[in-house]
Amino acid sequence: MALKDRCPPRQPGKKSTSKSDDAFELWLKRGLHQLFDDVTKEPVPEELLRLIEEDRKRTK
């Protein structure tokens, strides 16, 4: 059984009901920041920006 089937995602804005949920949320948030903060600080590649602009023009 997949993890997503055993542990359905929490609803956005819904407060956790137990301290273990809060501890997990804190651990997850810190871990994700540690892994991905450097990536989110990188500039968006010019090629990707160009593709986004082209798509915007087509959908208007």
Secondary structure, DSSP 8 states (H G I E B T S, - for coil): --HHHHS----TT---SSHHHHHHHHHHHHHHHHHHHHHHTS---HHHHHHHHHHHHHH-
